Amino acid sequence: MPHELALVGIYFSPLLPIVLFGILGALATAFVLNRTGLSGWFANPPGVFMAVIVIYVCLLLPFGMVL
C-alpha cells in the first residue's frame, strides 16, 4: 500500500514520484526524437509530449505501488 511522502511536514501524494519520472522519461524521449529528426513527423508535438507522459505514468504506475 503506497504511503504519503512527507517532506518538512508537508504531505505529498504517492503519485508524485511516478509523475516526475514520467516527465523525465518524456523529456528524454523528446530529446531523442528532436536529435534524430523524428519529431518533424508529428502534427502536434506538444500533444505527443503529453501523450508520452501519460504512457510513461501508466507504465510506471504498477511499480509505484511498491513505494
C-alpha positions in Angstrom: 0.0 0.0 0.0 1.5 3.4 -1.0 2.1 5.9 1.7 2.2 9.7 1.5 5.6 11.3 1.2 6.4 13.8 4.0 9.0 16.5 3.4 9.4 19.1 6.2 5.9 18.4 7.5 4.2 18.7 4.0 2.5 15.6 2.7 2.7 14.8 -1.0 0.7 12.3 -3.0 2.3 8.9 -3.6 1.7 9.5 -7.3 4.2 12.4 -7.3 7.4 10.4 -7.9 5.7 8.4 -10.6 4.6 11.6 -12.4 8.0 13.1 -12.0 9.7 10.0 -13.5 7.1 10.1 -16.3 8.0 13.7 -17.1 11.7 12.9 -17.1 11.2 9.9 -19.4 9.1 12.1 -21.8 11.8 14.7 -21.8 14.4 12.1 -22.6 12.1 10.7 -25.4 11.6 14.3 -26.8 15.3 14.9 -26.8 15.9 11.7 -28.8 13.1 12.5 -31.2 14.4 16.0 -31.7 18.0 14.9 -32.2 17.0 12.2 -34.8 14.6 14.5 -36.6 11.6 12.2 -36.0 9.7 14.9 -34.2 9.0 16.5 -37.6 6.6 13.7 -38.4 4.2 14.8 -35.7 1.5 17.3 -36.5 1.2 18.4 -32.8 4.5 17.8 -30.9 3.2 19.3 -27.5 0.3 16.9 -27.7 2.6 14.0 -28.4 4.7 15.1 -25.4 1.7 15.0 -23.1 0.7 11.6 -24.5 4.2 10.2 -23.9 3.9 11.5 -20.3 0.6 9.6 -19.9 2.1 6.5 -21.4 5.1 6.5 -19.0 2.9 7.2 -16.0 0.7 4.3 -16.9 3.7 2.0 -17.4 5.3 3.1 -14.1 2.1 3.0 -12.0 2.3 -0.7 -11.1 5.9 -0.2 -9.9 4.8 2.8 -7.9 2.6 0.7 -5.7 5.7 -0.8 -4.2 6.9 2.5 -2.9 
